[in-house]
Amino acid sequence: MTYFDRAMIEYYRVLNNAWKKEVKQAARQAIRALSDIPRHHRLDSGHIDDILAVIDSNLGEDFAALVRDDTKAYVQRCLLLGLGDAQKQVPHNTSIGLYGIRERKLETLIARQNMFWIGERYNADIADKFKTTLTEAVSAGYTKKMLQQKLAEQFKDLGEKSHHYWQGLAEHTALRIREFGRLEGYRKAGAKGYRLVVVLDERTSDICRALAAEGKVYPLADALDTMNQLLDIDTRQHSLESVREMTKEIAPWVSDKQVVRNASGEPIGVSGSHTPFPPFHWRCRTGTEVVE
């Protein structure tokens, strides 16, 4: 297992373990709060909203605060890996320099955006479902024991399903940031373009096989422009759904429908627009190398 792989797994564990901790804490607080509501007040939506606010803090702001330092460290490690990749590729007499002001700015912007995805996780993907379950339990006049069982089941489900999200976020973040580091290294080395490095084996997707078959040299200026557009998205001014849509518009992944095939069905190219650098799809293993 490479250092890069270990970094991804380590960050995933940080996110998943911290999430489970906060889920348990939110469950305890919600059960306690619901159990204390007099039966004749349990249909009051105001009480439900107050409890949801407590849960929202635990699974949103508190969780984000819990993993903030780990996220910043992880971003820096991945950027350094990408810069190191670039340094190995450029001529020996070319130095891409130290980890300086621009790299620190990249690190800050990337960490801020990643904290947005982490902090908004509860509101975007869980809140509505949880509120429906909570309202159902309260309006049905459940006893204290029934309330506890209902919420315990709900939070258990949240904990079990979350690991797919955190694993995906860790992998995507690592791949994207390492590529950002490479692109920044290419820029500092004065390169004009790069090509894809596709791992060709039984696990290679048709998408990456198609991209490899094209054998394109990508202009570095276009990639840097895309990278900067992604980093310019102000997550403080937009909703999670809006940020998702902007990200897709700037740097869309390649879909299977875009793969062009020859008469034998072999992938030979990609149609339409897509992000000019990896990752091109879920769990993409493609990288880049500088063109001198």
JOSUL-V93498 format. One record per helix or strand of 2 or more residues. SS is the DSSP state (H for helix, E for strand). FROM is the first residue (numbers start at 1). TO is the last residue. If there is no record, write none. Layout:
# JOSUL-V93498
ss | from | to
SS | FROM | TO
SS | FROM | TO
This chain:
# JOSUL-V93498
ss | from | to
H | 3 | 35
H | 39 | 41
H | 45 | 89
H | 101 | 119
H | 121 | 125
H | 127 | 139
H | 144 | 188
E | 193 | 197
H | 206 | 214
E | 217 | 219
H | 220 | 231
H | 240 | 250
H | 256 | 258
E | 259 | 261
E | 267 | 270
E | 287 | 291
